[in-house]
Amino acid sequence: MYLTLKALSALLSYPGADLQAARYEIARALLTDRRLTSGLRHDLLPLLDALGNDDLLDLQEGFVGLFDRSRSLSLNLFEHVHGESRARGSAMVDLVETYRAAGFEPATEELPDHLPVLLEFLAHRPEAEARETLADAAHIFEVLAQRLEKRDSPYAGVFRALLHLAGETADAATVETLLAQPEDDPDDLEALDAVWAETQVTFGPDPNAGCPQVRDMLARMDNPTNPAPAVPAAAE
């Protein structure tokens, strides 16, 4: 699963010239992995084609519009559960410690719960552990897949692939709860500025913080009792 998770991590990263240059290796890793069904591999083709054929600036603008200007599509997993609460900061500290205990130091400015970072980490873990961790986030993957499908975005295929690799069906009630949250409008820049100006995640000592296995930490996401706040959106 090493190459597959690294390839999916790459597809969810901000598009750059280096990503375009690696598109053949990414496609080879995904389209030859028999863990993925033929249908799932087919669903990844539009994104792979766009990576090879679309103008880089258009790819970057599309990525930012989806994932950076819309909290309801955030690639930071804890965003969908804890929002900007202190609970998210505590979970983030635990996740960093989990990475470091495994000898993994992310070489990125992204937050530790950023999905491409987590996938890069899981690519180096035993397959059973990787599947269990993905299963803990199944409900978030399902929500993101549905929201992206509603937008006819080829990125939806990545989350369908992650769900399949997890071998887990997302809990319907949890998915319904998350989908019931109003989605923010990426074109309403004033509202988005107000949302992002909210209290930031607080990092600091936690008397209960330790170094649990990443699966135990991510299991907190199974009960989204405090979903991320979102600004009301205009009807799509």
Secondary structure as the mmCIF struct_conf table of DSSP 4:
data_model
#
loop_
_struct_conf.conf_type_id
_struct_conf.id
_struct_conf.beg_label_comp_id
_struct_conf.beg_label_asym_id
_struct_conf.beg_label_seq_id
_struct_conf.end_label_comp_id
_struct_conf.end_label_asym_id
_struct_conf.end_label_seq_id
HELX_RH_AL_P HELX_RH_AL_P1 TYR A 2 LEU A 11
TURN_TY1_P TURN_TY1_P1 LEU A 12 LEU A 12
BEND BEND1 SER A 13 SER A 13
HELX_LH_PP_P HELX_LH_PP_P1 TYR A 14 PRO A 15
HELX_RH_AL_P HELX_RH_AL_P2 ALA A 17 ALA A 21
TURN_TY1_P TURN_TY1_P2 ALA A 22 ALA A 22
HELX_RH_AL_P HELX_RH_AL_P3 ARG A 23 LEU A 31
TURN_TY1_P TURN_TY1_P3 THR A 32 THR A 32
TURN_TY1_P TURN_TY1_P4 ARG A 34 ARG A 35
BEND BEND2 LEU A 36 LEU A 36
HELX_RH_AL_P HELX_RH_AL_P4 SER A 38 ASN A 53
BEND BEND3 ASP A 54 ASP A 54
HELX_RH_AL_P HELX_RH_AL_P5 LEU A 56 PHE A 63
HELX_RH_PI_P HELX_RH_PI_P1 VAL A 64 ASP A 68
BEND BEND4 ARG A 69 ARG A 69
HELX_RH_3T_P HELX_RH_3T_P1 ARG A 71 LEU A 73
BEND BEND5 LEU A 75 LEU A 75
STRN STRN1 ASN A 76 ASN A 76
HELX_RH_3T_P HELX_RH_3T_P2 LEU A 77 HIS A 80
TURN_TY1_P TURN_TY1_P5 VAL A 81 GLU A 84
BEND BEND6 SER A 85 SER A 85
HELX_RH_AL_P HELX_RH_AL_P6 ARG A 86 ALA A 101
TURN_TY1_P TURN_TY1_P6 ALA A 102 GLY A 103
BEND BEND7 THR A 108 GLU A 110
TURN_TY1_P TURN_TY1_P7 PRO A 112 ASP A 113
STRN STRN2 HIS A 114 HIS A 114
HELX_RH_AL_P HELX_RH_AL_P7 LEU A 115 LEU A 122
TURN_TY1_P TURN_TY1_P8 ALA A 123 HIS A 124
BEND BEND8 ARG A 125 ARG A 125
HELX_RH_AL_P HELX_RH_AL_P8 GLU A 127 ASP A 136
TURN_TY1_P TURN_TY1_P9 ALA A 137 ALA A 137
HELX_RH_AL_P HELX_RH_AL_P9 ALA A 138 LYS A 150
TURN_TY1_P TURN_TY1_P10 ARG A 151 ASP A 152
TURN_TY1_P TURN_TY1_P11 PRO A 154 TYR A 155
HELX_RH_AL_P HELX_RH_AL_P10 ALA A 156 ALA A 166
TURN_TY1_P TURN_TY1_P12 GLY A 167 GLY A 167
HELX_LH_PP_P HELX_LH_PP_P2 THR A 169 ASP A 171
HELX_RH_AL_P HELX_RH_AL_P11 ALA A 172 LEU A 179
TURN_TY1_P TURN_TY1_P13 ALA A 180 ALA A 180
BEND BEND9 GLN A 181 GLN A 181
HELX_LH_PP_P HELX_LH_PP_P3 PRO A 182 ASP A 184
TURN_TY1_P TURN_TY1_P14 PRO A 186 ASP A 187
HELX_RH_AL_P HELX_RH_AL_P12 LEU A 189 TRP A 196
TURN_TY1_P TURN_TY1_P15 ALA A 197 ALA A 197
BEND BEND10 GLU A 198 GLU A 198
HELX_LH_PP_P HELX_LH_PP_P4 THR A 199 PHE A 203
TURN_TY1_P TURN_TY1_P16 PRO A 207 ASN A 208
HELX_RH_AL_P HELX_RH_AL_P13 VAL A 214 LEU A 218
HELX_RH_3T_P HELX_RH_3T_P3 ALA A 219 ASP A 222
BEND BEND11 THR A 225 ASN A 226
HELX_LH_PP_P HELX_LH_PP_P5 PRO A 227 PRO A 229
#
